[in-house]
Amino acid sequence: MKDFRELLVWQKGHALTLAIYKGTTIFPKHELYGLTSQVRRAAASIPANIAEGCGRGGDGDLGRSLQIAMGSASELEYHLLLAHDLEYLPPHDYQRFSQQTIEIKRMLSAFILKIRADR
């Protein structure tokens, strides 16, 4: 069992989730149960799946959880693009959140490759 809090990818995912929650407060109220909720859930799913994988049996379980986190990061990328195109998210927030998401995806990819190589 690994302590997820020590992983840089989890720390960055958690920081992004906090920023997303703050950044989506400006979304229209009619989107609260729509896009706002989807963006927040996709963001929170990234560090949550990393944490879950660290609490499971071994590297195989961790690898699967990292793959799920990767899927959530890709989902977040799209939701951010949609929010930007709908003009709910200012361009500077869109750029910042997108860059952070891409960085996290790169880190997840490297972590997944490392786990596969160690097996």
C-alpha positions as CSV (number, residue, x, y, z in Angstrom):
1,M,0.0,0.0,0.0
2,K,1.4,3.4,-1.1
3,D,0.6,6.8,0.5
4,F,-1.1,8.6,-2.4
5,R,-0.4,12.0,-0.7
6,E,3.3,11.5,-1.5
7,L,2.7,11.1,-5.2
8,L,3.4,14.3,-7.2
9,V,0.7,13.3,-9.8
10,W,-1.9,13.0,-7.0
11,Q,-0.8,16.4,-5.5
12,K,-1.2,18.1,-8.9
13,G,-4.5,16.4,-9.5
14,H,-5.8,17.5,-6.1
15,A,-4.6,21.1,-6.8
16,L,-6.3,21.1,-10.2
17,T,-9.5,19.8,-8.6
18,L,-9.5,22.6,-6.0
19,A,-8.9,25.2,-8.8
20,I,-11.7,23.7,-10.9
21,Y,-14.1,23.9,-8.1
22,K,-13.3,27.6,-7.6
23,G,-13.2,28.3,-11.3
24,T,-16.6,26.8,-12.0
25,T,-18.4,29.0,-9.5
26,I,-18.9,31.5,-12.4
27,F,-20.7,29.0,-14.6
28,P,-24.4,29.8,-15.1
29,K,-26.7,28.6,-12.4
30,H,-28.8,26.6,-14.9
31,E,-25.6,24.5,-15.4
32,L,-25.2,23.5,-11.8
33,Y,-26.5,20.0,-12.3
34,G,-25.2,19.8,-15.9
35,L,-21.8,21.0,-17.1
36,T,-20.6,22.4,-13.7
37,S,-21.2,19.0,-12.0
38,Q,-19.6,17.1,-14.9
39,V,-16.5,19.2,-14.9
40,R,-16.1,18.9,-11.1
41,R,-16.7,15.2,-11.1
42,A,-14.2,14.5,-13.9
43,A,-11.6,16.6,-12.1
44,A,-12.2,15.0,-8.7
45,S,-12.1,11.5,-10.2
46,I,-8.4,11.9,-11.2
47,P,-6.9,12.1,-7.7
48,A,-9.7,9.9,-6.3
49,N,-8.7,7.1,-8.6
50,I,-5.0,7.5,-7.9
51,A,-5.8,7.3,-4.1
52,E,-8.0,4.2,-4.6
53,G,-5.3,2.5,-6.6
54,C,-2.7,3.2,-3.9
55,G,-5.0,1.6,-1.3
56,R,-5.5,-1.7,-3.3
57,G,-3.6,-4.9,-3.4
58,G,-0.7,-4.3,-5.8
59,D,0.7,-2.8,-9.0
60,G,-2.0,-4.4,-11.2
61,D,-4.8,-2.7,-9.3
62,L,-2.8,0.6,-9.2
63,G,-2.3,0.4,-13.0
64,R,-6.0,-0.1,-13.6
65,S,-6.8,2.8,-11.4
66,L,-4.3,5.0,-13.2
67,Q,-5.9,4.1,-16.5
68,I,-9.3,5.2,-15.1
69,A,-7.7,8.4,-13.9
70,M,-6.4,8.9,-17.4
71,G,-9.9,8.5,-18.8
72,S,-11.2,11.1,-16.3
73,A,-8.5,13.5,-17.4
74,S,-9.4,13.1,-21.0
75,E,-13.1,13.7,-20.1
76,L,-12.1,16.8,-18.2
77,E,-10.2,18.0,-21.2
78,Y,-13.3,17.9,-23.3
79,H,-15.6,19.4,-20.7
80,L,-13.1,22.3,-20.4
81,L,-13.2,22.8,-24.1
82,L,-17.0,22.8,-24.1
83,A,-17.1,25.3,-21.2
84,H,-14.7,27.5,-23.1
85,D,-16.6,27.3,-26.4
86,L,-19.9,28.1,-24.5
87,E,-18.1,31.1,-23.0
88,Y,-18.6,29.9,-19.5
89,L,-14.9,29.7,-18.8
90,P,-12.6,32.7,-19.5
91,P,-9.7,32.0,-22.0
92,H,-7.0,32.4,-19.3
93,D,-8.7,29.9,-17.0
94,Y,-9.3,27.5,-19.9
95,Q,-5.6,27.7,-20.9
96,R,-4.4,27.2,-17.3
97,F,-6.7,24.3,-16.6
98,S,-6.0,22.6,-19.9
99,Q,-2.2,22.9,-19.5
100,Q,-2.5,21.4,-16.0
101,T,-4.7,18.6,-17.3
102,I,-2.2,17.8,-20.1
103,E,0.7,17.8,-17.6
104,I,-1.2,15.3,-15.3
105,K,-2.0,13.1,-18.3
106,R,1.7,13.0,-19.2
107,M,2.6,12.1,-15.6
108,L,-0.1,9.4,-15.5
109,S,1.2,7.9,-18.7
110,A,4.8,7.8,-17.4
111,F,3.6,6.2,-14.2
112,I,1.6,3.6,-16.0
113,L,4.6,2.7,-18.2
114,K,6.8,2.4,-15.1
115,I,4.4,0.1,-13.4
116,R,4.2,-2.1,-16.5
117,A,8.0,-2.2,-16.8
118,D,8.3,-3.2,-13.2
119,R,6.1,-6.2,-13.5
